[in-house]
Amino acid sequence: MHEDNTTTPPLFDLENLKQRVMGNEALLQQLLQLFLSDMPRQIELLKSAVAAEDIPLATAHAHKIKGGAANIGAVPMSLLAKEIEFSGKEGDLEQMQQQVPQLETLFSELKTVMEKVRQ
């Protein structure tokens, strides 16, 4: 379910997030800290659910990751989580098993970018 976009969104849309917090740097930093501290746990929960072959639970975790990533401005991560959620709704465990490592890699790259923004 890859969408055919002519331009790839950035890993992290900092300018959009700044607009969403109306330039409040303290809030921006707090949101980044929360995202960076919580997302590894969310990904681990997703991995555990996929490993346990609990598709409904994995789908729910993918949905949560999708929303968290979208809220912080991490569009590619949100889109990949959406694909994982879709695979779960289709009952495609094998596809989910292939997508979760991609999500981990994407988060690792995103974390590097976000940590440069954090003070």
Summary of the structure (lengths in Angstrom):
residues: 119
radius of gyration: 14.5
end to end distance: 36.8
largest distance: 42.9
contacts: 333
relative contact order: 0.17
helix: 77%
strand: 0%
